[in-house]
Amino acid sequence: MSKEPSSSRNQTKNDSLFTDDFQHNSTLIYEAFSYPTNQSLKTRQISALQGTMRGILFFLEGTVEETTIETHVMKPFYELSGKPEDGKVVDMLANSVLLTTAIREIVRLQDAVHDLLNGNCLILLENEKIAISANTASFEKRVVSEPTVENVVRGPKEAFIESMAVNQSLLRRQVKDSRLICENMTVGDVFPNEVSIMYIKGVADEKLIKEVKQKVEGIQTDVIQNLSILEQFIESRTYSLVPSTLMTERPDRATSFLLGGHILLLMENSPYALIVPITFWSLFHTAEDQYLRWTNVNFNRIISILAIFIAIFTPSIYLAVSTFHVEMLPPDLLFAIAATREIVPIPVLWEIILLEFTFEILREAGIRIPSVIGPTIGIVGALILGQAAVQANLVSPIIVIVVAITGLSSFVIQDLSLNFMIRILRFFFIFIANFMGFFGIFLAVACTFAYMASLKSFNVPFFSPLAPYFQPQKGVVFRKPVWKQSLVPFFSNSRYKKKVSNPKVGSRDD
Amino acid sequence: MIRINNGLIRKRELTAIVIFLYVIQLMNTTPDTLIKFGKNAAWVLPIISFAVMLIPFLVLLYIVKKHDAGLVELVFSLLGKRIGSFVMFVFFLIIFSALMINSRNYTDVFNTMFYPKTPVPYLYVMLIGASFYIANRGLENIGRTAWILCPLYLFVTYILIFFILEDFSLERIYPIAGPGLDVLLKKGATYSSIYGESILLLALYPFVRKFKDFRIGVLYGWMIGVVSLAFFMVIYVSIFDFPAVQDIAYPFQQLTRMATLGTIGHLESIYLATWTVASAIHFSIYLYLAAFFLSKMLKLKEFEPLLLPIAGLCVLAGLISPNIFVGNALRETLIQTSTGILVLFPFILWGIDRLKGGKKANAG
């Protein structure tokens, strides 16, 4: 309710135009920034040609590189010689005096405020209704460092940082091609922020680009701070466990998505790139997949698939087997389990739930705990909860094994959204197993598959190109040798197909 | 984008759908029924039934190709609105009775073999509930789900052979003709509507990308179904021996109980899992078809809203049958009745098409 009036009020005020009246112009800017209450706005009187040409230079503290202003804006201005013709002052300054990379002539207060906020300095001259904005931006940022979440053993070791310009530069360095397009859009009605949409022209589907842009345009909210929030605005299904977008902190991974015809979104203050559309396979594959040799990567893939299934099903299958299908177990194991279960007073469901929740708490605590006292978590978790719970007959030892292997497997899944999905699904299956055993679990499995197969992320089916089946396949479950992969994105109609064949240079053993 | 978002299914998905329609027969009560008549040569019956049902299927396929329209459109254009609606009603009855009787039989098997303490209605509602959920997400989605799961399903089904190999003896299938060739031929023809769904699948022709996809999809899936059923009949007879196999209810489930993998004695829970998934998909296809025919009969534009009432009706009607013996008897009656209808219908349609086509040619 309150959003509309405030934003429109802001707009009418900011829409004022500059006039010939120098005093009026500077007051507009002072008022816009609540000067002098707001001490961030810095001003400096400037003059040239023995004081015949005077003006004020504005900039916001903390957004500009002050040396650039001194050397590239003020110095040339002071050294100005030769009076320009009337009415051509701004033109001359912009074109042949100031030395910064980008110069803009500004007539509206709104643009002036925008430029100042983004680190430009603004020059207002007497008797001119056009202001000059020169690019002197320099925000504080950290240096490019190693990835913290998506680690690889072999591969590039740099990650995105909070500066959009740096992130774009990281991507440009990898895709040196004029077809890499970067379109900027603004989101947020009251506190606008820039979103940069990147794709490779001719590779990414035109309709898809249009759809993404429409989605970003359609966002109606006061402010979007960063990509993680933008993700929640543009995702296809808010209430579903299954993610429809992907975040990566690795420029090389982002690049491989770009080359595959996906679209990238970047924002300031977000050390990630947001990727749309995605399929199950983009969540499942890791950054390292392309860097390892064929044998090794496929071994990894088998491990990952197993890990996903273990992470989802182990507790529920243990529950189902020990409650409904005991005949499945070899007698010796059955007796061993029965013996340990005998002294535990609570039902097996509560045993599992107790330990699973404890594990999830440990995991959450591990993230939130100050890093100085981090190692305590390991001791508390392993010693007190594992060993002591068993000795106190709260849980049976086999449950500890089940929960431990489940937890360990869930760490194999790198993507955070997929990870959450699997961890939450696990509890769902535990309850169903307790309820109906294998019959219940596998009816739920059929429904889960049906649900996931019906999902779409920006109109791309979630399991494609496996189901529905499309050529070309990059190898979704198992990867093909690199020279057999083609770059054509399966969901695109674009044709920059290059038939890749086995490099026959030298001799090959196979 | 255009390619993938058109809602049409392709060859592979259709094959998978047909596989889940037919391969599952080796796990249900079909082998019991066939062994009753075919004795130790029961494995020939599916092949004969296939051959008998193939002819009307091909005839109908020919008409479908000629007019490039699905079964429903053909029936309405060739037979008129009233008779067309009646035919749709007959098709609906066939598919709905099959859904009702088979799903109840499946539930009985679950009940007898795995969950003797759980009430039948409870299992029944869960099974049909899951099928409804899958069917409700559309044919395209049934196809995708089937396609993802079908390699695994076939693999797990066939690998059972290796677990029971030690009890296998091929000599038990002799004498090769069993009760005599004439009996086999007659019974094979009578029971050919175990593959009657092929005829009704032609109604889904408009949802398939192109004619070739449809033809190849159905025929591949169908053949895999026939070969699997025949193959497993050989296995049942070779393992349980004749006449003992006659007295075994649910041979597949018994087989899974015998299967061993090293020290792990009972593998039936794994097969319970496969069978559960397969049945959910199997009945979702039936539900979808039933809703489709009913909507065509009533001339409704959308048929998804019909799925829930049909699923509910199926559970209510299915629960009437007191036990599996009644269920089996009903199923036999259904198969025999529908065989006549489904085998003859394509020829009638063909004849009418010829007559009308002839008239048109004369007029032209």
Interface residues (C-beta under 8 A of the other chain):
Chain A: D205 K207 L208 A320 V321 F324 H325 E327 M328 L329 P330 M436 G437 F438 F439 G440 I441 F442 L443 A444 V445 A446 C447 F449 A450 Y451 A453 S454 K456 N459 V460 P461 F463 S464 L466 A467 P468 Y469 F470 F491 S492 N493
Chain B: M1 I2 R3 I4 N5 I9 R10 R12 E13 F110 F114 Y115 T118 L123 M126 L127 G129 A130 Y133 I134 R137 G138 E140 N141 I142 G143 R144 T145 W147 I148 L149 T263 I264 G265 H266 L267 E268 S269 L272 A273 T274 T276 V277 A280 I281 S284
